[in-house]
């Protein structure tokens, strides 16, 4: 999911998350605290899962890429049937480097028993690693002001993204063989 700052990305995610039974949000901006048990480190993550928590908000104390990679490794090793939401993905999976375990999660082969879905959120898709962009099945984009960011969004024409009205978003699903782009308005 992409879009400029204050375009509606977080609001849409907050509307979507309650429809999932199991999720972990990597919440670097501390915006999702009301949607699950807040945890800050791997020990708390391990304890929360052992205690049956299935809606977790991981608020790291640092933007350290190695720590993010460790969390990804833990998720891949210990969890199944879960949605992993990564806010500010451009800070971790940069244009030139992607953490090994995050890459493993997003590129698992079809039929993999892990069933880990990923929702990557960024206001700077031009700075996101290509593996993240190309492994996306459903692309959602709010308006961008930067042509380079709009052009980086897979499946949605840049001019469509640049012309979106406030709080409107475009959706492309690569399973739609007709290649239709659907436009929706976020109701706040």
N, C-alpha and C positions, 0 to 999 in steps of 0.2 A: 504494500500500500504506500502510495507516495502522495506528495502534495506539499505546498509551501507551508511555512509556519502559520498556525491559526486558520488553516483551511478546513478543518473538520476531521482529520485523521483519528485523533484520540477519541473524539465524541462517537465516531462510527464504531471504533473498536469496543468502546464501553457498551454500546448497544448490542454488539454481536456476541461478546464473551458470555453473557448469561445463558446463551443457547447451547453452550458446551458444558459437559459434565466434568472434564478433566483438562486443566490448563496450568501452564506456568508462564507468567509475564515477566520478562527481563526488563524491569521498570527503572531505567536510569534517571528518568525525570520525576519519579515519585508521583505519578498521576493516577495510579490504579488501586490505591490502598483500601478502598471500600469494597473491592471485588474479590477479596480472598485473604488468606492468612499471609501476613507480611513476614518475610524471612530475609536475612542479610548475608548468609554464608552457607557453605556446603553442609556443615554440621546441623544447622537449623533446617536445611532442606531435607536431609536424611531423616531427622527426627519427625518433621511434619508428615512426610510420606509414610513413615512407620506408624504414625498415629492416625492414618487414614485421611489426611487432608488431600483434597483433589483439586482445589482451586488456590493456587499459590502465586503470590506476588513477590518476586525476588528483587529486592532493592539493594544492589551492590554498593559498597562503600567507596568503590573506585571504578574508573572506566578502563581498568587494566585488561588488555586483550588476553593475556595468559589466564587471568581469572575467568573471563568469559569462556575461554576454551575448556577450562576445567569443569565449569558448570555444564557445558555441552557434553563433555565426556560422561559426566555423572548421569545426565538425562538419558543419553543413548545406552548406557550400561544398565540402568536400573528401571527405566520406565517404558511402558507400552500404552498405546491408545491415549495419546495426549496431544494437545495443541501447545506448541512453544511459540510465544509471541515475543519478538525482539524489537523493542523501541530503539530508534537511533542506530539501525543496523550499519549505517555507513561509518560509524565509529569503530566497528569491530571487523566487518568484512569489507575492507577498503578496496579501492580499485586495483591495487597491486598485490594485496595479500589477504588470504582468508584463513581463519583458524581451522586447523586440521579437523577437529571434532565437529565443528559447525558444518564444515563442508561434507563430512560423513552423513550428518543428519539430513542435509538438503539434497544429497545425491544418492540416497539409498535406492537400490533397484526395486522395480515393481515386484510385489510379492514378498518384500521384506517383512518379517513378523513384528517389527517395532511399531508400526503405525503411528509415527510421530509426524504430525502436521506442523508446518511452520508458517507463521505470519510475520513477514519482515516489513518494518515500517521505517520510512526515511523521507526526509525533506530534500535530500540530495542524491537522487538515483544515479546521477552522472559519476558520483564518487563511490558507488557500491560495486563490489566485485561481480564480474560477469556471471560467475556460477550462480549467484543468488538470483540475478535477473533472468537467466535462461532456464532455471529450474522451476520457475513460477508457473503454476497452472491457471490461476485466476489473478488477473492484474486489476487493481483498483487505483485510480489516480484522481486526486483533486487537482485544482488549478496549480500550475507552476508559472512563474514569471521568467524563469531562465530557459531559453531555448535548448541549451545543452542538457538540462534536466528533463525537459519534455521529450527530447529525442532519445534519451536513455530508457524510457519506459517501454517495455516490450508489449507489442500487440495493439497499442493505442496510438493513432497518428498524433504527432507533436502538435499540429494545429488545433486538434480537438482539445488537448490538454491546456494549451495556452488560451483558449477561448472559453473555457468553462466559467460559468457564473459562480459567485460566492456560494459555498456550501453545496455545490453540485459536484458529482463525481462520475467518472466513466468507468465501466467494467468491461473487461475482455476475458472470456473463458476460452482457453485453447481447445476445449472439447467441442466448442461450437464450430462445426465445420463450415458454417456460412460466414464466420468471421465477423459477426455483428458486434458492434460496440453499443452498449446500453448506457444511457445517461439517467441518473437519479438525483433527487434532491434530498439532502440530509435534513430531517425534521428534528430540530433541537428541543 
